[in-house]
Amino acid sequence: MVYGCEKFHQYVYGREVLVESYHKPLESIFKKPLHQTPSRLQRMMLRLQKYNLKVTYRPGKQMHIADTLSRAYLKEHTEELLEEELEINWITPQLPISDKKLQEFRKATAEDPEMIMLRNIIINGWPAERSAVPKELQPYWTFKEEISYTSGLMFKAAKLIVPSQLREEMLDKIHESHLGIVKCKERARDIIFWPGMSTQIENKVSQCAKCNTHRNSNAKEPLIPHTLPGRPWAKIGTDLFQHNGSEYLLCVDYYSKFLEIAKLTDMTSQNVIIALKSMFARDGIPDIVISDNELQYASLEFKCFAESWEFEHKTSSPGYAQSNGQAERAVQTIKKMLAKSQGEKGDPYIALLEYCNTPLDDIGLSPAQLLMGRRLKTKFPTSMTLWTPEGNWQIKEKLNHRQAKQKYYYDRHTRQLPEIAPGDNVRLRQGQVWKPATVLNKHECPRSFIVHTSDGKTYRRNRRHLMKTNEQEPPLSDKETDMYTDSDKEETTHEGNKDQAESALVNHTPPQEESQTQLTKTTRSGRVIRLPSRFRD
């Protein structure tokens, strides 16, 4: 029993084994504790403790196979297999590969020059130094002790070494379920191996069109705060929003956070311009106006308005409202304010007044004080001295500190995305998928790029909506490159002649001012007022 268990250790270890013996006392001996067995048997019993044996008695006349083989012993003694060789031969039939594929591996291994060289060096022995190893086999030097050859196959420990001609097929099978890079590596490392496998898996996954189409959104990048203006109302953000079926225009000062709101009769460019003129007449013309790419702001009429009133109009990247975050955040505040002001006792104008009179965090001054230099009178009982305007304050340092503090907390959950340059192949985020595109050039605004898609359209997008890939795309022709014009529209398809578009822009005349003097006076009902003849002179 001792000889049989140790001889076939690879087969019986870890399994429950039934042993039939014609020696009946062994059945009872194996049921006793080790210290109660006869002394002459304790040494052999100790060697059998690592096996799970169940000994039963069976008469010798019923043990036909054992009785026959005991009389047909081998006349010649063969050399025993080394334990390592036995383990490798045991692994081969346990590989999760079909017989057909196993034969394909054997054939490819026998025909692969690299595998032939590796087999010869295993049989003849590895050189003492790495420099003596052929260049093709030097990647195997680090783990040469783990490499073995048996049954026509190469193994690194228990992993099958894949011949060169089958590696591309194995890459396809590894990524067949379109898992990520980490999962594909874990799956491959479990059963197969070849030098540089991890790098090839990374390239395979990164070039997969399906995976790139359905990848997650890019991570947040570190915050780039807007440059803080040196005075109130020099830089404002504007946005359009709807609430309870009504349309509104909002403007917020980047310096003082002061809000201006106007209710619009409709969302045309003309009404937006009239509302902005009313605000500018009260607070002054700003140096910079920042907006998104709504049609009202991207129209030619608004462009002419900016030129005639001499302010710079900047737009955020289409689909990236965060770039105009000051106005977007103010819209959220106003919407909540309007919703809470509904009812019998609610008054949205009082709520807006109180907002403009409330001191800002870390500043100690209200938006009204920063913009107008004074507190606004409210329904609160207030001392006259508090309404008196004060002098200039040294507050820009506080504002910069407040902005730096916001950037610090925002950047804790961000990372810098890889740089992209004109000509790079990228993926453009549209909805929930990534579509292939090529970078034409970089926009003047930070992290904003002009890209050209495979369907012939040109877009402006923020870096967060672009994903750099290793996919190979055909280069753009000169005709496609010339289709781009510098425009800030949300979705711009360049079709037609560029010269005609420029000519139309030059020949366009701005709309006339609505504030023309009326020559005819009328009453409220519309009746024309005619002066008596004695007053006409």
RODO-2510 file (C-alpha; in nm, 4 decimals, decimal comma):
residues 537
     n   res          X          Y          Z
     1     m     0,0000     0,0000     0,0000
     2     v     0,2832     0,2418     0,0829
     3     y     0,4604     0,1685    -0,2445
     4     g     0,1420     0,2020    -0,4492
     5     c     0,0375     0,5335    -0,2954
     6     e     0,3812     0,6901    -0,3322
     7     k     0,4239     0,5516    -0,6834
     8     f     0,0912     0,6983    -0,8000
     9     h     0,1010     1,0058    -0,5787
    10     q    -0,0141     1,2337    -0,8643
    11     y    -0,3328     1,0304    -0,9037
    12     v    -0,4359     0,9514    -0,5455
    13     y    -0,3253     1,2590    -0,3506
    14     g    -0,6217     1,4717    -0,2433
    15     r    -0,8793     1,2107    -0,3379
    16     e    -1,0742     0,9533    -0,1414
    17     v    -0,9242     0,6154    -0,2365
    18     l    -1,0784     0,2740    -0,1709
    19     v    -0,8167     0,0057    -0,0939
    20     e    -0,9207    -0,3609    -0,1095
    21     s    -0,6942    -0,6016     0,0810
    22     y    -0,7117    -0,9754     0,1425
    23     h    -0,5357    -0,9133     0,4782
    24     k    -0,8358    -0,8655     0,7050
    25     p    -0,6508    -0,7242     1,0126
    26     l    -0,5585    -0,4135     0,8079
    27     e    -0,9226    -0,3097     0,8002
    28     s    -0,9382    -0,2760     1,1776
    29     i    -0,5836    -0,1368     1,2079
    30     f    -0,6680     0,1604     0,9828
    31     k    -0,9635     0,2436     1,2043
    32     k    -0,7397     0,2893     1,5105
    33     p    -0,5424     0,6032     1,6045
    34     l    -0,1783     0,6048     1,4986
    35     h    -0,0416     0,5586     1,8512
    36     q    -0,2508     0,2425     1,8993
    37     t    -0,1174     0,0629     1,5922
    38     p     0,1625    -0,1957     1,6224
    39     s     0,5070    -0,0409     1,6496
    40     r     0,6389    -0,2142     1,3386
    41     l     0,3514    -0,0625     1,1341
    42     q     0,3589     0,2901     1,2743
    43     r     0,6384     0,4087     1,0381
    44     m     0,4480     0,2927     0,7303
    45     m     0,1183     0,4249     0,8686
    46     l     0,2835     0,7629     0,9185
    47     r     0,3821     0,7751     0,5490
    48     l     0,0172     0,7125     0,4572
    49     q    -0,1284     0,9877     0,6775
    50     k    -0,1360     1,2400     0,3911
    51     y    -0,3663     1,0174     0,1874
    52     n    -0,7397     0,9700     0,2333
    53     l    -0,7584     0,5885     0,2343
    54     k    -1,0510     0,3628     0,3143
    55     v    -0,9336     0,0023     0,3630
    56     t    -1,1830    -0,2828     0,3217
    57     y    -1,1391    -0,6593     0,3352
    58     r    -1,1900    -0,8762     0,0265
    59     p    -1,0951    -1,2434    -0,0038
    60     g    -0,7958    -1,3119    -0,2268
    61     k    -0,9901    -1,5483    -0,4530
    62     q    -1,2139    -1,2545    -0,5494
    63     m    -0,9241    -1,0169    -0,6339
    64     h    -0,8576    -1,1546    -0,9802
    65     i    -0,6700    -0,8562    -1,1318
    66     a    -0,4313    -0,8030    -0,8405
    67     d    -0,3666    -1,1765    -0,8079
    68     t    -0,2913    -1,2093    -1,1800
    69     l    -0,0636    -0,9058    -1,2033
    70     s     0,1365    -1,0190    -0,9002
    71     r     0,2509    -1,3180    -1,1070
    72     a     0,3249    -1,1104    -1,4203
    73     y     0,5874    -0,8750    -1,2908
    74     l     0,8241    -0,6813    -1,5198
    75     k     1,1523    -0,8569    -1,5853
    76     e     1,3359    -0,5320    -1,6665
    77     h     1,3458    -0,2291    -1,4388
    78     t     1,2762     0,1020    -1,6159
    79     e     1,3961     0,4388    -1,4935
    80     e     1,1317     0,6224    -1,2975
    81     l     0,9953     0,9488    -1,4331
    82     l     1,1089     1,2623    -1,2627
    83     e     0,8380     1,4355    -1,0633
    84     e     0,8573     1,7474    -1,2843
    85     e     0,8098     1,5416    -1,6004
    86     l     0,5142     1,3674    -1,4477
    87     e     0,3556     1,6990    -1,3543
    88     i     0,3949     1,8337    -1,7111
    89     n     0,2467     1,5179    -1,8614
    90     w    -0,0386     1,5473    -1,6162
    91     i    -0,1042     1,9106    -1,7174
    92     t    -0,1260     1,8338    -2,0921
    93     p    -0,4558     1,6396    -2,0847
    94     q    -0,5995     1,8963    -1,8405
    95     l    -0,5651     2,1927    -2,0804
    96     p    -0,9037     2,3534    -2,1609
    97     i    -0,8425     2,3006    -2,5350
    98     s    -1,0146     2,0663    -2,7782
    99     d    -0,8188     1,7821    -2,9364
   100     k    -0,8364     1,9518    -3,2764
   101     k    -0,6933     2,2764    -3,1402
   102     l    -0,4282     2,0818    -2,9463
   103     q    -0,3099     1,9192    -3,2683
   104     e    -0,3049     2,2614    -3,4317
   105     f    -0,0821     2,3889    -3,1495
   106     r     0,1528     2,0909    -3,1893
   107     k     0,1801     2,1486    -3,5640
   108     a     0,2409     2,5222    -3,5226
   109     t     0,5015     2,4567    -3,2517
   110     a     0,6851     2,2115    -3,4775
   111     e     0,6895     2,4610    -3,7689
   112     d     0,7685     2,7802    -3,5750
   113     p     1,1426     2,8653    -3,6029
   114     e     1,1388     3,0348    -3,2622
   115     m     0,9830     2,7298    -3,0941
   116     i     1,2323     2,4993    -3,2698
   117     m     1,5244     2,7044    -3,1375
   118     l     1,3690     2,7102    -2,7907
   119     r     1,3176     2,3328    -2,7930
   120     n     1,6802     2,2718    -2,8935
   121     i     1,8161     2,5002    -2,6245
   122     i     1,5997     2,3267    -2,3613
   123     i     1,7262     1,9835    -2,4664
   124     n     2,0933     2,0896    -2,4916
   125     g     2,0878     2,3216    -2,1910
   126     w     2,0867     2,6986    -2,1476
   127     p     2,4167     2,8921    -2,1796
   128     a     2,5757     3,0372    -1,8697
   129     e     2,5261     3,3990    -1,9824
   130     r     2,2357     3,5780    -2,1450
   131     s     2,4550     3,7287    -2,4158
   132     a     2,5205     3,3771    -2,5491
   133     v     2,1495     3,3185    -2,6064
   134     p     2,0139     3,3947    -2,9573
   135     k     1,8422     3,7321    -2,9795
   136     e     1,5042     3,5736    -3,0548
   137     l     1,5170     3,3715    -2,7309
   138     q     1,6505     3,6379    -2,4941
   139     p     1,2961     3,7331    -2,3746
   140     y     1,2721     3,3789    -2,2306
   141     w     1,5954     3,4114    -2,0287
   142     t     1,4371     3,5586    -1,7150
   143     f     1,2171     3,2526    -1,6555
   144     k     1,4219     2,9847    -1,8323
   145     e     1,3878     2,7476    -1,5357
   146     e     1,0091     2,7438    -1,5801
   147     i     1,0122     2,6492    -1,9501
   148     s     0,9652     2,2848    -2,0496
   149     y     0,8872     2,0859    -2,3625
   150     t     0,6613     1,7821    -2,3632
   151     s     0,4179     1,6107    -2,5985
   152     g     0,5068     1,8530    -2,8779
   153     l     0,4091     2,1596    -2,6735
   154     m     0,5985     2,4352    -2,4940
   155     f     0,5056     2,5282    -2,1391
   156     k     0,5968     2,8069    -1,8994
   157     a     0,5132     2,6370    -1,5712
   158     a     0,1511     2,5295    -1,6326
   159     k     0,0838     2,7872    -1,9079
   160     l     0,0924     2,6976    -2,2751
   161     i     0,3393     2,8986    -2,4848
   162     v     0,1628     3,0100    -2,8038
   163     p     0,3564     2,9837    -3,1350
   164     s     0,3904     3,2997    -3,3450
   165     q     0,1391     3,2071    -3,6148
   166     l    -0,1401     3,1471    -3,3586
   167     r    -0,0897     3,4592    -3,1477
   168     e    -0,3185     3,6852    -3,3528
   169     e    -0,5940     3,4247    -3,3310
   170     m    -0,5452     3,3998    -2,9546
   171     l    -0,5688     3,7796    -2,9253
   172     d    -0,9046     3,7687    -3,1036
   173     k    -1,0300     3,4969    -2,8685
   174     i    -0,9047     3,6817    -2,5603
   175     h    -1,0967     3,9948    -2,6635
   176     e    -1,3949     3,8054    -2,8033
   177     s    -1,6232     3,9229    -2,5211
   178     h    -1,4889     4,2836    -2,5479
   179     l    -1,3799     4,3097    -2,1863
   180     g    -1,1388     4,5800    -2,0740
   181     i    -0,7593     4,5681    -2,0785
   182     v    -0,7238     4,4432    -1,7199
   183     k    -0,9801     4,1637    -1,7574
   184     c    -0,8339     4,0476    -2,0886
   185     k    -0,4864     4,0319    -1,9342
   186     e    -0,6112     3,8319    -1,6366
   187     r    -0,7911     3,5887    -1,8655
   188     a    -0,4855     3,5373    -2,0877
   189     r    -0,2321     3,5057    -1,8052
   190     d    -0,4368     3,2251    -1,6561
   191     i    -0,3744     2,9757    -1,9391
   192     i    -0,1350     3,1002    -2,2102
   193     f     0,1884     3,2936    -2,2524
   194     w     0,4236     3,4463    -2,5064
   195     p     0,6762     3,7313    -2,4751
   196     g     0,5143     4,0748    -2,5043
   197     m     0,1626     3,9348    -2,4630
   198     s     0,0452     4,2093    -2,2248
   199     t     0,1533     4,4890    -2,4598
   200     q    -0,0176     4,3252    -2,7560
   201     i    -0,3384     4,2851    -2,5542
   202     e    -0,3297     4,6561    -2,4645
   203     n    -0,2897     4,7504    -2,8309
   204     k    -0,5646     4,5095    -2,9335
   205     v    -0,8159     4,6526    -2,6870
   206     s    -0,7221     5,0163    -2,7510
   207     q    -0,7710     4,9675    -3,1274
   208     c    -1,1056     4,7875    -3,0947
   209     a    -1,3727     4,9966    -3,2700
   210     k    -1,6621     4,8525    -3,0679
   211     c    -1,4901     4,9128    -2,7341
   212     n    -1,3962     5,2686    -2,8309
   213     t    -1,7535     5,3364    -2,9428
   214     h    -1,9033     5,2352    -2,6081
   215     r    -1,6322     5,3455    -2,3644
   216     n    -1,7107     5,5448    -2,0529
   217     s    -1,6827     5,9217    -2,0523
   218     n    -1,3446     6,0825    -1,9930
   219     a    -1,2445     6,1669    -1,6389
   220     k    -1,2713     6,5241    -1,5140
   221     e    -0,9700     6,7415    -1,5853
   222     p    -0,8194     6,9918    -1,3399
   223     l    -1,0165     7,3147    -1,3226
   224     i    -0,9114     7,6153    -1,5322
   225     p    -1,0785     7,9121    -1,3582
   226     h    -1,1815     8,2164    -1,5584
   227     t    -0,9480     8,5119    -1,5233
   228     l    -1,0865     8,7361    -1,2525
   229     p    -1,1678     9,0839    -1,3919
   230     g    -1,0236     9,3923    -1,2269
   231     r    -1,3540     9,5744    -1,1819
   232     p    -1,7278     9,5018    -1,1561
   233     w    -1,9334     9,4285    -1,4690
   234     a    -1,6233     9,3962    -1,6871
   235     k    -1,6873     9,0280    -1,7541
   236     i    -2,0345     8,8746    -1,7464
   237     g    -2,1874     8,5371    -1,8229
   238     t    -2,5277     8,5041    -1,9845
   239     d    -2,7671     8,2168    -2,0381
   240     l    -3,1266     8,1462    -2,1403
   241     f    -3,3616     7,9279    -1,9377
   242     q    -3,7284     7,8384    -1,9014
   243     h    -3,9441     7,8197    -1,5913
   244     n    -4,3160     7,7418    -1,5730
   245     g    -4,3564     7,7928    -1,9469
   246     s    -4,1856     8,1340    -1,9519
   247     e    -3,8498     8,2235    -2,1064
   248     y    -3,5870     8,4258    -1,9205
   249     l    -3,2493     8,5831    -1,9882
   250     l    -2,9941     8,5845    -1,7063
   251     c    -2,6677     8,7757    -1,6725
   252     v    -2,4206     8,7322    -1,3870
   253     d    -2,1154     8,9435    -1,3105
   254     y    -1,7946     8,7380    -1,2718
   255     y    -1,6577     8,9924    -1,0239
   256     s    -1,9485     9,0712    -0,7920
   257     k    -2,1821     8,7728    -0,8716
   258     f    -2,4600     9,0303    -0,9199
   259     l    -2,7598     8,8920    -1,1115
   260     e    -2,9752     9,0575    -1,3758
   261     i    -3,2870     8,8792    -1,5055
   262     a    -3,5229     8,9689    -1,7895
   263     k    -3,8429     8,7925    -1,8929
   264     l    -3,8643     8,7405    -2,2697
   265     t    -4,1766     8,7307    -2,4850
   266     d    -4,0016     8,4847    -2,7161
   267     m    -3,6535     8,3369    -2,7621
   268     t    -3,5458     8,5282    -3,0729
   269     s    -3,2084     8,6971    -3,1097
   270     q    -3,3784     9,0351    -3,1360
   271     n    -3,5506     9,0012    -2,7969
   272     v    -3,2292     8,8769    -2,6347
   273     i    -3,0407     9,1774    -2,7726
   274     i    -3,3066     9,4227    -2,6506
   275     a    -3,2925     9,2707    -2,2997
   276     l    -2,9120     9,2938    -2,2956
   277     k    -2,9239     9,6568    -2,4081
   278     s    -3,1544     9,7352    -2,1171
   279     m    -2,9093     9,5767    -1,8720
   280     f    -2,6095     9,7490    -2,0298
   281     a    -2,7905    10,0833    -2,0062
   282     r    -2,8194    10,0365    -1,6273
   283     d    -2,4859     9,8741    -1,5446
   284     g    -2,2608     9,9685    -1,8359
   285     i    -2,1193     9,7821    -2,1342
   286     p    -1,8945     9,4923    -2,0266
   287     d    -1,5612     9,4093    -2,1858
   288     i    -1,6394     9,0378    -2,2282
   289     v    -1,9692     8,8516    -2,2611
   290     i    -1,9550     8,4722    -2,2204
   291     s    -2,2372     8,2482    -2,3416
   292     d    -2,3052     7,9018    -2,4756
   293     n    -2,3693     7,8254    -2,8425
   294     e    -2,7463     7,8660    -2,8516
   295     l    -2,8782     7,9890    -3,1857
   296     q    -2,9621     8,3287    -3,0335
   297     y    -2,5939     8,3873    -2,9497
   298     a    -2,4527     8,2256    -3,2645
   299     s    -2,6629     8,4348    -3,5012
   300     l    -2,5238     8,7002    -3,7318
   301     e    -2,7516     8,9549    -3,5648
   302     f    -2,5837     8,9006    -3,2267
   303     k    -2,2410     8,9233    -3,3879
   304     c    -2,3296     9,2621    -3,5326
   305     f    -2,4616     9,3691    -3,1910
   306     a    -2,1293     9,2797    -3,0265
   307     e    -1,9364     9,4750    -3,2907
   308     s    -2,1556     9,7852    -3,2687
   309     w    -2,1547     9,7923    -2,8864
   310     e    -1,7816     9,7109    -2,8768
   311     f    -1,7633     9,4109    -2,6442
   312     e    -1,5930     9,0746    -2,6965
   313     h    -1,8238     8,7740    -2,7267
   314     k    -1,6811     8,4381    -2,6163
   315     t    -1,8608     8,1046    -2,6333
   316     s    -1,8096     7,7771    -2,4504
   317     s    -1,7397     7,4515    -2,6322
   318     p    -2,0632     7,3005    -2,7687
   319     g    -2,2045     7,0429    -2,5306
   320     y    -1,9741     7,1547    -2,2481
   321     a    -2,1874     7,3828    -2,0310
   322     q    -1,9304     7,3649    -1,7508
   323     s    -1,7169     7,6168    -1,9415
   324     n    -1,9903     7,8743    -1,8728
   325     g    -2,0335     7,7415    -1,5212
   326     q    -2,0863     8,0804    -1,3548
   327     a    -2,4047     8,1407    -1,5534
   328     e    -2,5181     7,7764    -1,5307
   329     r    -2,4866     7,7820    -1,1513
   330     a    -2,6724     8,1134    -1,1339
   331     v    -2,9568     7,9610    -1,3387
   332     q    -2,9937     7,6832    -1,0802
   333     t    -3,0092     7,9412    -0,8008
   334     i    -3,2703     8,1522    -0,9804
   335     k    -3,4879     7,8528    -1,0703
   336     k    -3,5017     7,7462    -0,7048
   337     m    -3,5701     8,1052    -0,6040
   338     l    -3,8608     8,1355    -0,8491
   339     a    -4,0048     7,7996    -0,7454
   340     k    -3,9960     7,8913    -0,3752
   341     s    -4,1472     8,2345    -0,4423
   342     q    -4,4691     8,0956    -0,5877
   343     g    -4,7814     8,1312    -0,3790
   344     e    -4,9811     8,4031    -0,2084
   345     k    -4,6999     8,5499     0,0027
   346     g    -4,4188     8,4835    -0,2408
   347     d    -4,2533     8,7638    -0,4360
   348     p    -3,9634     8,6749    -0,6715
   349     y    -3,8462     9,0370    -0,6837
   350     i    -3,8012     9,0484    -0,3061
   351     a    -3,6121     8,7177    -0,3250
   352     l    -3,3810     8,8575    -0,5932
   353     l    -3,3267     9,1747    -0,3889
   354     e    -3,2323     8,9737    -0,0813
   355     y    -2,9918     8,7605    -0,2846
   356     c    -2,8090     9,0680    -0,4137
   357     n    -2,7915     9,2046    -0,0570
   358     t    -2,6536     8,8845     0,1021
   359     p    -2,2741     8,8803     0,1691
   360     l    -2,0680     8,6279    -0,0282
   361     d    -1,8733     8,3505     0,1428
   362     d    -1,5139     8,4395     0,2369
   363     i    -1,5675     8,7983     0,1094
   364     g    -1,7969     8,9601     0,3633
   365     l    -1,9521     9,1886     0,1014
   366     s    -2,2737     9,1461    -0,0942
   367     p    -2,3014     9,1488    -0,4775
   368     a    -2,4702     9,4895    -0,4541
   369     q    -2,1809     9,6320    -0,2497
   370     l    -1,9254     9,4927    -0,4945
   371     l    -2,1093     9,6292    -0,7982
   372     m    -2,2603     9,9557    -0,6678
   373     g    -2,0498    10,0280    -0,3624
   374     r    -2,3522    10,0321    -0,1307
   375     r    -2,6171     9,8169     0,0307
   376     l    -2,9641     9,8106    -0,1227
   377     k    -3,2607     9,9134     0,0883
   378     t    -3,4831     9,6219     0,1836
   379     k    -3,7796     9,5669     0,4133
   380     f    -3,5405     9,4962     0,7010
   381     p    -3,5004     9,7800     0,9536
   382     t    -3,1508     9,9103     0,8797
   383     s    -2,9427    10,1964     1,0151
   384     m    -2,8878    10,4862     0,7764
   385     t    -2,5119    10,4566     0,8171
   386     l    -2,5176    10,1116     0,6568
   387     w    -2,6748    10,2558     0,3427
   388     t    -2,3984    10,5117     0,3042
   389     p    -2,1580    10,4164     0,0191
   390     e    -1,8072    10,3270     0,1302
   391     g    -1,4779    10,3790    -0,0462
   392     n    -1,2837    10,1311    -0,2545
   393     w    -1,1955     9,7977    -0,0954
   394     q    -0,8893     9,5877    -0,1417
   395     i    -1,0930     9,2759    -0,2170
   396     k    -0,9315     9,1264    -0,5251
   397     e    -0,6920     8,9279    -0,3074
   398     k    -0,9896     8,7775    -0,1234
   399     l    -1,1615     8,6938    -0,4514
   400     n    -0,8475     8,5243    -0,5832
   401     h    -0,8162     8,3268    -0,2607
   402     r    -1,1801     8,2175    -0,2868
   403     q    -1,1304     8,1077    -0,6471
   404     a    -0,8102     7,9176    -0,5635
   405     k    -0,9903     7,7391    -0,2809
   406     q    -1,2665     7,6272    -0,5191
   407     k    -1,0072     7,5015    -0,7686
   408     y    -0,8230     7,3068    -0,4973
   409     y    -1,1308     7,1113    -0,3901
   410     y    -1,2422     7,0533    -0,7498
   411     d    -0,9015     6,9242    -0,8647
   412     r    -0,8919     6,6555    -0,5943
   413     h    -1,1078     6,4325    -0,8147
   414     t    -0,9585     6,5112    -1,1550
   415     r    -0,6671     6,4088    -1,3739
   416     q    -0,4992     6,5617    -1,6777
   417     l    -0,6021     6,4005    -2,0080
   418     p    -0,3333     6,3165    -2,2698
   419     e    -0,2401     6,5918    -2,5117
   420     i    -0,3834     6,5789    -2,8641
   421     a    -0,2535     6,7596    -3,1706
   422     p    -0,3821     6,8377    -3,5214
   423     g    -0,3924     6,5213    -3,7289
   424     d    -0,4486     6,2859    -3,4338
   425     n    -0,7161     6,0183    -3,4642
   426     v    -0,9699     6,0548    -3,1845
   427     r    -1,3176     5,9489    -3,0832
   428     l    -1,5903     6,2150    -3,0463
   429     r    -1,8464     6,1724    -2,7673
   430     q    -2,1982     6,1924    -2,9120
   431     g    -2,4711     6,0836    -2,6741
   432     q    -2,3662     5,7562    -2,5121
   433     v    -2,1192     5,6434    -2,7823
   434     w    -1,7813     5,7511    -2,9207
   435     k    -1,7613     5,8181    -3,2962
   436     p    -1,4351     5,8318    -3,4981
   437     a    -1,2972     6,1728    -3,5898
   438     t    -0,9741     6,3543    -3,6758
   439     v    -0,8407     6,6708    -3,5104
   440     l    -0,8143     6,9637    -3,7545
   441     n    -0,6711     7,2277    -3,5216
   442     k    -0,6933     7,3747    -3,1743
   443     h    -0,9447     7,6477    -3,0947
   444     e    -0,8309     7,9686    -2,9287
   445     c    -1,0244     7,8782    -2,6123
   446     p    -0,8539     7,6442    -2,3620
   447     r    -0,9105     7,2702    -2,4193
   448     s    -1,1275     7,3364    -2,7240
   449     f    -1,0600     7,1634    -3,0571
   450     i    -1,2023     7,1543    -3,4089
   451     v    -1,2573     6,7953    -3,5274
   452     h    -1,3746     6,6387    -3,8517
   453     t    -1,5868     6,3226    -3,8412
   454     s    -1,6050     6,0361    -4,0871
   455     d    -1,9478     6,1502    -4,2102
   456     g    -1,8024     6,4782    -4,3418
   457     k    -1,9067     6,7100    -4,0575
   458     t    -1,6926     6,9494    -3,8553
   459     y    -1,7475     7,0151    -3,4858
   460     r    -1,5957     7,2179    -3,2068
   461     r    -1,5635     7,0174    -2,8867
   462     n    -1,3984     7,0365    -2,5441
   463     r    -1,1069     6,8011    -2,4700
   464     r    -1,3246     6,6045    -2,2293
   465     h    -1,5480     6,5008    -2,5220
   466     l    -1,2495     6,3716    -2,7236
   467     m    -1,0739     6,0392    -2,6634
   468     k    -0,7346     5,9740    -2,8191
   469     t    -0,7084     5,6284    -2,9796
   470     n    -0,4550     5,4192    -3,1693
   471     e    -0,6996     5,3491    -3,4505
   472     q    -0,5741     5,4050    -3,8023
   473     e    -0,7975     5,6348    -4,0090
   474     p    -0,7380     5,7631    -4,3674
   475     p    -0,5979     6,1199    -4,3677
   476     l    -0,8304     6,4059    -4,4575
   477     s    -0,8086     6,5437    -4,8084
   478     d    -0,7357     6,9110    -4,8757
   479     k    -1,0965     6,9569    -4,9797
   480     e    -1,2233     6,8296    -4,6464
   481     t    -0,9741     7,0417    -4,4535
   482     d    -1,0830     7,3597    -4,6342
   483     m    -1,4437     7,2957    -4,5314
   484     y    -1,3761     7,4289    -4,1814
   485     t    -1,4574     7,7882    -4,0944
   486     d    -1,4216     7,9425    -3,7515
   487     s    -1,7757     7,9274    -3,6140
   488     d    -1,9133     7,8678    -3,2681
   489     k    -2,2398     7,7007    -3,3646
   490     e    -2,3513     7,3924    -3,1757
   491     e    -2,3538     7,1598    -3,4776
   492     t    -2,1906     7,3096    -3,7913
   493     t    -2,1957     7,1298    -4,1263
   494     h    -1,9837     7,3134    -4,3829
   495     e    -2,1416     7,2771    -4,7225
   496     g    -2,1231     7,5138    -5,0158
   497     n    -1,8708     7,7759    -5,1108
   498     k    -1,6644     7,9433    -4,8394
   499     d    -1,6194     8,2618    -5,0433
   500     q    -1,9938     8,3013    -5,0789
   501     a    -2,0377     8,2732    -4,7008
   502     e    -1,7715     8,5393    -4,6406
   503     s    -1,9272     8,7647    -4,9025
   504     a    -2,2681     8,7331    -4,7389
   505     l    -2,1140     8,8207    -4,4027
   506     v    -1,9472     9,1339    -4,5403
   507     n    -2,2542     9,2580    -4,7278
   508     h    -2,4857     9,2083    -4,4301
   509     t    -2,5959     9,5300    -4,2639
   510     p    -2,6782     9,5287    -3,8933
   511     p    -3,0395     9,5756    -3,7915
   512     q    -3,1486     9,9327    -3,7325
   513     e    -3,1937    10,0487    -3,3783
   514     e    -3,5450    10,0219    -3,2399
   515     s    -3,5057    10,3510    -3,0557
   516     q    -3,5755    10,5705    -3,3585
   517     t    -3,7687    10,8882    -3,2895
   518     q    -4,1367    10,8544    -3,3742
   519     l    -4,2638    11,1396    -3,5918
   520     t    -4,6344    11,0784    -3,5172
   521     k    -4,7745    11,0929    -3,1635
   522     t    -5,0748    10,8804    -3,0651
   523     t    -5,2923    10,8271    -2,7600
   524     r    -5,3035    10,5026    -2,5598
   525     s    -5,5926    10,3771    -2,7726
   526     g    -5,3988    10,4494    -3,0916
   527     r    -5,5756    10,7687    -3,2054
   528     v    -5,3455    11,0162    -3,3801
   529     i    -5,3001    11,3402    -3,1867
   530     r    -5,3467    11,6469    -3,4092
   531     l    -5,2366    11,9778    -3,2568
   532     p    -5,4493    12,2906    -3,3049
   533     s    -5,3285    12,5194    -3,5798
   534     r    -5,2237    12,7881    -3,3286
   535     f    -4,9746    12,5438    -3,1690
   536     r    -4,8276    12,4013    -3,4899
   537     d    -4,5738    12,6780    -3,5278
***
